[in-house]
Amino acid sequence: MGYSVSSVLILIPRLSFSLSGNGFHLLKLVQSFGTIQHFDYLFHRAGQHVGQPRGYAFVTYDAPSSALKCMQELDAKRILDRSLAVRWAHQATALFQVSIANMERSTRRFGRHKNYFLFA
């Protein structure tokens, strides 16, 4: 995606669904902590909530110090009707990888088809 080695990705979950517009106010808020390489404020693309915000955003900073400052300032800060929980984005990825590894280990241990029931 063109990110430098020193760029840092953070996740801002628990955003209020009342946050208006296309995330412009959130972008201005996170820009105050440093230079941003990439900003993703995600919206539903299908279903009954199409066009509405998903409730989280990803921000890629040029410098780790900027990301750390953003995390320290915004974590647990109340914006509209919710308190934010700003985290390193790779934490969620690491947890996902651990759960996948656990699933693979249990599949090897108990066999792939042991949990299926056959009905005649």
N, C-alpha and C positions, 0 to 999 in steps of 0.2 A: 503494500500500500504506500510505500514511499516514506515510512517513518524512519527516523534516525535511530541508531543504537541507544542513544541516551534519552529518547523520548519515553514518556511514562503515561500509561493508560489508567484512568480511574473510572469507577462506576458510581453514579449517583442514583440510587434507587429511592423508592418511596416518595416520588414527586407527586404533588397534588394534581389530581385530574382537573382541577379548576385553574391551573396555570394556563393563562390565555395565550393565544397566538401560536406561533411556531417555535417557541422556546427562546425568543429574542431576549427577554428579560433574564432568563437563566444564563444565556450566552454572555451577556454583559456582566453578570455577577461573577462568573468563573474567569472571565478575561481580566478581572481586577487582580488576580493572583499571579499572572504571568502570560507568556506567549503561548497561544494554543495552536497546535498543528491541525487538529481535527476535532469536530464537535458533532456528535450524533444524538439528536433528540428524536426518539422513535415514536411512530404512529401506527395504529392498526391499519392493515391494508385490506382486510376482508372481514366479513361477519357483521354482526349488529353494531359494533363499535367502530366501523370504518371511519377513518379521518380523525379519531380521537387519540390523544396521547396514550402511550402504553404505561407511563408512570416511571420511566427511568431514562437516563442519558449516559453516554460515554464521552469522556473528555480526554484528549491526548495533549499533554504539555511537552514543551521542548526540554524542560529541565526537571529533574526529580525534586529539586527544592521548591519549585512552583506547585507541583502536585501535592507535596507534603503540606505546604502552607494552605492550600485549598482544603485538604482533608481536615487539618486542625481547626480551621475557621468555620467550615460548613457542617462538620459532623455534629449531629444532635441539634443543629439550628432549626428553628421552626420557621417554615415558609408556608404561608396560607394556613391550611388545616392539618399539616403533617410535619413531623420532625424528620430531617434527612438522616441518612446513614451512609456517609461517603466512605468508600473502600477502594483498595487497589483492585483493579479488574481481574488480575490474575488469581486472586483468592478464590473467586467463584469458579474459575476454570480449574484450579487445583482441586477443589472439592468435587467437581464433576468428574475429574479424572480418577480420584480415589473411589467414587461410587461405581464407576465403570470397572475399575480393577477388582473391587469387591464382588461385583456381579459375575465377572469372568472367573474368579476364584471359586465361587459357589457353584457355577456351572460345571467346572472341571471336577469339583468334589462330589457333587450329587448326580451328575449326569445331565445331559441337555434335556432329555424328555421325561425325566422323573416327575415333573410337576404337571404333566398333562394327564387328563382323565379320558379314557376311551369309552364311548357309549355305543352299545350295540343296537 
